[in-house]
Amino acid sequence: KSVPGSYKDPYGGSGGSYNSRKEAEAMLPGDPFGSLEHRAATCQTYSERVEAYNQRYAYMKSWAGLLRILCVAELLLGAAVFACVTAYVHKDNEWYNMFGYSQPYGYGAGSAYGGYSYSGPKTPFILVAAGMAWIVTIVLLVLGMSMYYRTILLDSNWWPLTEFGINVALFFLYMSAAIVYVNDTNRGGLCYYQLFKTPINASFCRVEGGQTAAIIFLFVTVIIYLISAVVSLKLWRHEGARRHRELMEREVSHYCKIFSCCRRSRIRCLLCSSDDRPREEVTYRQLKSVERKPELLNGHIPAGHIPKPIVMPDYLAKYPAIQTDEMRDRYKAVFNDQFAEYKELSVEVHAVLKKFDELDGLMRQLPHHPESIYEQERISKVLQEYKKKKNDPAFLEKKERCEYLKNKLSHIKQRIQDYDKVMNWNVE
């Protein structure tokens, strides 16, 4: 009976022993198994995060994702071009205030006299070209980030070529804008004419730092659009190969589904195989007896030779020559009973073998030199799965059973025919 107010040790003993035990446990290291479980949970969480990261950004690592990254670069460069060009519009106003909207007097002579032809700045054309390219690029970017692009447009054969054409058109548009802007900086060549380079006109020929940056941004954007066109062609080839590979995989999975259906039910196999194609008639070949000849060696037996054992089928001893009519009736009943099983197995095995022949033709059409490691792994996986299905133990067992029934029924049929032949001779 404990004193009221005293502490009761759940381990038994006095409170002092409980306190001493708690102090001893505090001095011991933590539970190693708990730390291992916590570490495993941390590793699992990290692997899940890596997998989630790969699933989230796998699209950006593809050719279509590279096009989206190039679109972002084109938008940034286009905005920089627009800003740098508009920063020096006041120089165009100064030009028009001095010379108007016609050629400078005395400098527009024909080329035969060494003159230069320049009608004024073409900044509006450059701004319109940059603005149009910027709008088309942002439309491509928004469209490329949508699910419609990934599910519909990438599965079509025409869209990558259309995107290639758009990028080529924007390439030529930016190229013309860059050439026109460079021509504007030297005023159509007038800045190389000594009579034009006067102190009054010196400001028109002076190239500012922002104009130099605009020229650099223009030509870099031209290169980016050219790269986008090349990537669009790569995307077209990659998506074509992907569609062909998925078609092959669908064919393989379709035939493998038929094969697994055959494993589950022999009747359902015929139903599955007749979904897309009309049912084909199976002709039964005449059962012929197969005699296995033992291995014969001429001359002396070589040293170390181990003869192969001759396995005699059980039906040879179980069904000897028929002596009476009762034996004949029993043989005939066994033949009729097992012939139905053989016929069903034969239909199933021949259907699967025919599908394997078709799959062999499809496998020979697979590319022998894939373009990427990912495609090589996919093809290797398909080949391994096909080889596994072809060497399936259940199918090989059914095939062996079908061959066994064929030889057994041929043996029984031969016994019945021999007995009937003898009985006909006795009647005669």
C-alpha positions as CSV (number, residue, x, y, z in Angstrom):
1,K,0.0,0.0,0.0
2,S,1.6,3.2,-1.1
3,V,1.8,6.4,0.9
4,P,-0.5,9.1,-0.5
5,G,1.5,11.7,-2.5
6,S,4.4,9.3,-3.2
7,Y,5.4,8.5,-6.9
8,K,4.6,5.1,-8.2
9,D,7.2,3.6,-10.6
10,P,5.6,2.0,-13.6
11,Y,8.6,-0.3,-13.9
12,G,8.2,-1.5,-10.4
13,G,10.3,-0.4,-7.4
14,S,10.6,2.9,-5.7
15,G,10.6,6.3,-7.3
16,G,14.3,6.6,-6.8
17,S,14.9,3.6,-9.0
18,Y,12.7,5.0,-11.6
19,N,14.6,8.3,-11.6
20,S,17.9,6.5,-11.7
21,R,16.7,4.5,-14.7
22,K,15.6,7.6,-16.5
23,E,19.0,9.1,-15.9
24,A,20.7,6.0,-17.3
25,E,18.5,6.1,-20.4
26,A,19.4,9.7,-20.9
27,M,23.1,8.8,-20.9
28,L,22.6,6.1,-23.6
29,P,22.6,7.0,-27.3
30,G,19.4,7.4,-29.2
31,D,17.6,4.5,-30.8
32,P,19.7,3.5,-33.9
33,F,16.7,1.9,-35.5
34,G,14.6,5.0,-35.1
35,S,17.3,7.1,-36.7
36,L,17.6,4.6,-39.6
37,E,13.8,4.7,-40.1
38,H,13.9,8.5,-40.1
39,R,16.8,8.5,-42.6
40,A,15.0,6.1,-44.8
41,A,11.9,8.3,-44.7
42,T,14.1,11.3,-45.6
43,C,15.6,9.4,-48.5
44,Q,12.2,8.3,-49.7
45,T,11.0,11.9,-49.5
46,Y,14.0,13.1,-51.5
47,S,13.5,10.4,-54.2
48,E,9.8,11.4,-54.4
49,R,10.8,15.0,-54.8
50,V,13.3,14.2,-57.5
51,E,10.6,12.2,-59.3
52,A,8.1,15.0,-59.0
53,Y,10.7,17.5,-60.3
54,N,11.5,15.3,-63.3
55,Q,7.8,14.9,-64.1
56,R,7.2,18.6,-63.7
57,Y,10.2,19.8,-65.9
58,A,10.6,16.8,-68.2
59,Y,8.7,18.8,-70.9
60,M,11.2,21.6,-70.7
61,K,14.1,19.2,-71.4
62,S,12.5,18.1,-74.7
63,W,12.8,19.7,-78.1
64,A,9.4,21.4,-77.6
65,G,10.6,22.7,-74.2
66,L,13.8,24.1,-75.9
67,L,11.5,25.9,-78.4
68,R,9.7,27.5,-75.4
69,I,13.0,28.6,-73.8
70,L,14.1,30.1,-77.2
71,C,10.7,31.9,-77.3
72,V,11.5,33.5,-73.9
73,A,14.9,34.6,-75.2
74,E,13.4,36.0,-78.3
75,L,10.8,38.0,-76.3
76,L,13.6,39.5,-74.1
77,L,15.8,40.4,-77.0
78,G,12.8,41.8,-78.9
79,A,11.9,44.0,-75.9
80,A,15.5,45.2,-75.8
81,V,15.5,46.0,-79.5
82,F,12.3,47.9,-79.2
83,A,13.6,49.9,-76.2
84,C,17.0,50.7,-77.8
85,V,15.5,51.8,-81.1
86,T,12.8,54.0,-79.6
87,A,15.4,55.7,-77.4
88,Y,16.9,57.4,-80.5
89,V,13.7,58.4,-82.3
90,H,14.6,62.1,-81.6
91,K,17.5,61.8,-84.1
92,D,14.9,60.9,-86.8
93,N,13.0,64.1,-85.9
94,E,16.1,66.1,-86.1
95,W,16.7,64.7,-89.6
96,Y,13.2,65.5,-90.8
97,N,13.4,69.0,-89.3
98,M,16.6,69.7,-91.2
99,F,16.1,67.9,-94.5
100,G,12.3,67.2,-94.6
101,Y,10.9,64.1,-96.2
102,S,13.1,64.3,-99.4
103,Q,16.7,63.4,-100.1
104,P,19.3,65.9,-98.9
105,Y,20.0,68.4,-101.7
106,G,23.1,67.6,-103.6
107,Y,23.6,64.1,-102.1
108,G,20.9,62.2,-103.9
109,A,22.7,62.2,-107.3
110,G,22.9,59.0,-109.2
111,S,25.3,56.3,-108.5
112,A,27.1,57.0,-111.8
113,Y,28.4,60.2,-110.2
114,G,29.4,58.5,-107.0
115,G,26.3,59.8,-105.1
116,Y,24.2,58.0,-102.5
117,S,20.5,57.4,-102.3
118,Y,18.8,57.9,-98.9
119,S,15.2,59.0,-98.4
120,G,15.2,59.2,-94.6
121,P,15.2,57.0,-91.5
122,K,13.3,53.7,-91.6
123,T,12.7,53.5,-87.8
124,P,8.9,52.8,-88.2
125,F,9.6,49.7,-90.3
126,I,12.0,48.4,-87.7
127,L,9.6,49.0,-84.9
128,V,6.7,47.4,-86.8
129,A,8.9,44.4,-87.6
130,A,10.0,44.0,-84.0
131,G,6.4,44.4,-82.7
132,M,5.0,41.9,-85.2
133,A,7.7,39.3,-84.3
134,W,7.1,39.9,-80.6
135,I,3.4,39.3,-80.9
136,V,3.8,36.2,-83.0
137,T,6.5,34.9,-80.5
138,I,4.3,35.4,-77.5
139,V,1.4,33.6,-79.2
140,L,3.8,30.7,-79.9
141,L,4.9,30.7,-76.3
142,V,1.4,30.7,-74.8
143,L,0.3,28.1,-77.2
144,G,3.3,25.9,-76.5
145,M,2.7,25.9,-72.8
146,S,-0.9,24.8,-73.2
147,M,-2.2,21.2,-73.0
148,Y,-3.7,21.6,-76.5
149,Y,-0.2,21.9,-77.9
150,R,1.1,18.8,-76.0
151,T,-1.9,16.6,-76.7
152,I,-3.1,17.7,-80.2
153,L,-0.6,19.7,-82.1
154,L,2.5,17.6,-81.2
155,D,0.6,14.5,-82.4
156,S,-0.1,16.1,-85.8
157,N,2.4,15.9,-88.6
158,W,1.9,19.4,-89.9
159,W,2.4,21.6,-86.9
160,P,6.2,21.2,-86.4
161,L,6.6,22.1,-90.1
162,T,4.2,25.1,-89.6
163,E,6.3,26.3,-86.6
164,F,9.4,25.9,-88.8
165,G,7.9,28.1,-91.4
166,I,6.9,30.7,-88.9
167,N,10.4,30.8,-87.4
168,V,11.9,31.1,-90.9
169,A,9.6,34.0,-91.8
170,L,10.5,35.8,-88.5
171,F,14.2,35.1,-89.3
172,F,13.9,36.9,-92.6
173,L,11.8,39.7,-91.1
174,Y,14.4,40.4,-88.4
175,M,17.2,40.1,-90.9
176,S,15.7,42.7,-93.1
177,A,15.1,45.0,-90.0
178,A,18.7,44.6,-88.9
179,I,20.0,45.4,-92.4
180,V,17.7,48.5,-92.6
181,Y,18.8,49.7,-89.2
182,V,22.5,49.3,-90.0
183,N,21.8,51.3,-93.2
184,D,20.1,53.9,-91.1
185,T,23.1,54.4,-88.8
186,N,25.3,55.4,-91.7
187,R,22.4,57.3,-93.4
188,G,22.4,55.1,-96.5
189,G,26.1,55.6,-97.1
190,L,26.1,59.4,-96.8
191,C,28.3,59.2,-93.8
192,Y,31.0,57.8,-96.0
193,Y,30.7,60.8,-98.4
194,Q,33.2,63.5,-97.6
195,L,30.9,66.4,-98.7
196,F,28.2,65.2,-96.2
197,K,30.5,64.9,-93.2
198,T,30.2,68.5,-92.1
199,P,30.2,69.7,-88.5
200,I,26.4,70.4,-88.8
201,N,25.7,66.8,-90.0
202,A,28.2,65.1,-87.6
203,S,25.5,64.3,-85.1
204,F,23.6,62.3,-87.8
205,C,26.7,60.1,-88.4
206,R,27.6,59.6,-84.8
207,V,26.6,56.1,-83.6
208,E,25.5,56.1,-80.0
209,G,26.0,53.2,-77.6
210,G,22.3,52.4,-77.5
211,Q,22.3,52.1,-81.3
212,T,25.2,49.7,-81.2
213,A,23.4,47.7,-78.6
214,A,20.3,47.7,-80.9
215,I,22.4,46.3,-83.8
216,I,23.8,43.6,-81.6
217,F,20.4,42.6,-80.2
218,L,19.0,42.6,-83.7
219,F,21.6,40.2,-85.1
220,V,21.5,38.0,-82.0
221,T,17.7,37.7,-82.4
222,V,18.2,36.8,-86.0
223,I,20.5,33.9,-84.9
224,I,18.0,32.8,-82.2
225,Y,15.2,32.6,-84.8
226,L,17.4,30.6,-87.1
227,I,18.2,28.2,-84.2
228,S,14.4,27.9,-83.5
229,A,13.8,26.9,-87.1
230,V,16.4,24.2,-86.8
231,V,14.9,23.0,-83.5
232,S,11.5,22.9,-85.2
233,L,12.9,20.5,-87.8
234,K,14.4,18.4,-85.1
235,L,11.1,18.4,-83.3
236,W,9.3,17.2,-86.5
237,R,11.7,14.3,-86.9
238,H,11.6,13.4,-83.2
239,E,7.8,13.5,-83.0
240,G,7.6,11.4,-86.2
241,A,9.9,8.8,-84.7
242,R,7.8,8.9,-81.5
243,R,4.5,8.3,-83.3
244,H,6.1,5.4,-85.2
245,R,7.5,3.9,-81.9
246,E,4.1,4.3,-80.2
247,L,2.4,2.6,-83.1
248,M,4.8,-0.3,-82.8
249,E,4.3,-0.5,-79.1
250,R,0.5,-0.5,-79.5
251,E,0.8,-3.4,-82.0
252,V,3.0,-5.3,-79.6
253,S,0.7,-4.6,-76.6
254,H,-2.3,-5.6,-78.8
255,Y,-0.8,-9.0,-79.7
256,C,0.5,-9.5,-76.1
257,K,-3.1,-8.8,-74.9
258,I,-4.3,-11.5,-77.3
259,F,-1.7,-13.8,-76.0
260,S,-2.5,-13.2,-72.4
261,C,-6.2,-13.7,-73.3
262,C,-5.3,-17.1,-74.8
263,R,-3.6,-18.0,-71.5
264,R,-6.7,-17.2,-69.5
265,S,-9.3,-18.8,-71.7
266,R,-9.1,-20.7,-75.0
267,I,-12.5,-19.6,-76.1
268,R,-12.0,-16.0,-75.2
269,C,-8.8,-16.1,-77.3
270,L,-10.9,-16.5,-80.4
271,L,-13.2,-13.7,-79.3
272,C,-10.2,-11.3,-78.6
273,S,-8.5,-12.1,-81.9
274,S,-11.7,-11.5,-83.9
275,D,-12.3,-8.0,-82.6
276,D,-10.5,-6.2,-85.4
277,R,-10.1,-9.0,-88.0
278,P,-12.5,-11.6,-89.4
279,R,-12.1,-15.0,-88.0
280,E,-9.9,-17.2,-90.1
281,E,-10.6,-20.8,-90.8
282,V,-8.1,-23.2,-89.5
283,T,-7.5,-26.3,-91.5
284,Y,-6.4,-29.4,-89.7
285,R,-3.6,-31.3,-91.2
286,Q,-3.9,-35.0,-91.4
287,L,-2.5,-36.8,-88.3
288,K,0.6,-38.7,-89.3
289,S,2.6,-40.9,-87.0
290,V,6.0,-39.6,-86.1
291,E,8.7,-42.2,-85.4
292,R,11.7,-41.1,-83.5
293,K,14.8,-42.9,-84.6
294,P,17.5,-43.5,-81.9
295,E,20.9,-42.0,-82.3
296,L,23.3,-44.3,-84.1
297,L,27.1,-44.2,-84.1
298,N,29.2,-45.9,-86.6
299,G,32.5,-47.3,-85.6
300,H,34.0,-47.3,-82.1
301,I,32.5,-45.2,-79.3
302,P,34.7,-42.1,-78.7
303,A,36.1,-41.6,-75.2
304,G,34.0,-39.5,-73.0
305,H,30.9,-39.9,-75.1
306,I,27.7,-39.8,-73.0
307,P,24.8,-41.2,-75.1
308,K,21.6,-39.3,-74.9
309,P,18.8,-41.1,-73.2
310,I,15.9,-42.2,-75.4
311,V,12.6,-41.2,-73.8
312,M,9.9,-43.5,-74.9
313,P,6.4,-42.0,-74.8
314,D,4.0,-43.6,-72.3
315,Y,1.3,-44.2,-74.9
316,L,3.5,-46.8,-76.7
317,A,3.2,-49.2,-73.7
318,K,-0.3,-48.1,-72.7
319,Y,-1.8,-48.7,-76.1
320,P,-0.4,-51.9,-77.6
321,A,-1.8,-53.7,-80.6
322,I,-5.6,-54.2,-80.5
323,Q,-6.7,-57.8,-80.0
324,T,-10.5,-57.6,-79.4
325,D,-13.4,-55.4,-80.4
326,E,-13.6,-54.1,-76.8
327,M,-10.1,-52.8,-77.0
328,R,-11.0,-51.1,-80.3
329,D,-14.0,-49.4,-78.8
330,R,-11.9,-48.3,-75.8
331,Y,-9.2,-46.9,-78.1
332,K,-11.8,-45.1,-80.2
333,A,-13.4,-43.5,-77.1
334,V,-10.0,-42.3,-76.0
335,F,-9.3,-40.9,-79.5
336,N,-12.7,-39.1,-79.7
337,D,-12.3,-37.7,-76.2
338,Q,-8.7,-36.3,-76.6
339,F,-9.2,-35.2,-80.2
340,A,-11.5,-32.4,-79.0
341,E,-8.8,-31.2,-76.6
342,Y,-6.1,-31.5,-79.3
343,K,-8.3,-29.5,-81.8
344,E,-8.8,-26.7,-79.3
345,L,-5.2,-26.6,-78.4
346,S,-4.2,-26.7,-82.0
347,V,-6.4,-23.7,-82.8
348,E,-4.9,-21.7,-79.9
349,V,-1.3,-22.6,-80.6
350,H,-1.5,-21.9,-84.3
351,A,-3.2,-18.5,-83.7
352,V,-0.5,-17.5,-81.3
353,L,2.3,-18.7,-83.7
354,K,0.7,-16.7,-86.5
355,K,0.7,-13.6,-84.3
356,F,4.3,-14.2,-83.4
357,D,5.1,-14.4,-87.2
358,E,3.4,-11.0,-87.7
359,L,5.3,-9.6,-84.7
360,D,8.6,-10.9,-86.1
361,G,7.9,-8.8,-89.2
362,L,7.2,-5.7,-87.0
363,M,10.3,-6.2,-84.9
364,R,12.5,-6.3,-88.1
365,Q,11.1,-2.9,-89.0
366,L,12.4,-1.3,-85.7
367,P,15.3,1.1,-86.3
368,H,18.7,-0.6,-85.8
369,H,20.5,2.6,-85.0
370,P,18.3,4.8,-82.7
371,E,18.9,8.5,-82.6
372,S,18.9,8.9,-78.9
373,I,19.6,6.8,-75.8
374,Y,16.0,7.2,-74.7
375,E,14.8,5.7,-77.9
376,Q,17.4,2.9,-77.7
377,E,16.1,2.1,-74.2
378,R,12.5,2.0,-75.4
379,I,13.3,-0.3,-78.3
380,S,15.4,-2.6,-76.0
381,K,12.5,-2.7,-73.5
382,V,10.0,-3.7,-76.3
383,L,12.4,-6.4,-77.6
384,Q,12.9,-7.8,-74.1
385,E,9.1,-7.9,-73.4
386,Y,8.5,-9.6,-76.8
387,K,11.2,-12.2,-76.1
388,K,9.7,-12.8,-72.7
389,K,6.2,-13.4,-74.2
390,K,7.7,-15.6,-76.9
391,N,9.4,-17.8,-74.2
392,D,6.5,-17.8,-71.9
393,P,6.4,-21.2,-70.0
394,A,2.6,-21.5,-70.2
395,F,2.7,-21.2,-74.0
396,L,5.6,-23.6,-74.4
397,E,3.8,-26.1,-72.1
398,K,0.7,-25.8,-74.3
399,K,2.8,-26.2,-77.5
400,E,4.5,-29.3,-76.0
401,R,1.1,-30.7,-74.9
402,C,-0.3,-30.1,-78.4
403,E,2.6,-32.0,-80.0
404,Y,2.2,-34.8,-77.5
405,L,-1.5,-35.2,-78.2
406,K,-0.8,-35.2,-81.9
407,N,1.7,-38.1,-81.7
408,K,-0.6,-40.0,-79.2
409,L,-3.7,-39.7,-81.4
410,S,-1.6,-40.7,-84.4
411,H,-0.5,-43.8,-82.6
412,I,-4.0,-44.7,-81.5
413,K,-5.4,-44.1,-85.0
414,Q,-2.7,-46.3,-86.4
415,R,-3.6,-49.1,-84.0
416,I,-7.2,-48.9,-85.0
417,Q,-6.4,-48.9,-88.7
418,D,-4.1,-51.9,-88.3
419,Y,-6.9,-53.8,-86.4
420,D,-9.5,-53.0,-89.0
421,K,-7.2,-54.1,-91.8
422,V,-6.6,-57.5,-90.1
423,M,-10.3,-57.9,-89.5
424,N,-11.1,-57.2,-93.1
425,W,-8.6,-59.8,-94.2
426,N,-10.2,-62.4,-91.9
427,V,-13.7,-61.6,-93.3
428,E,-12.4,-62.1,-96.9
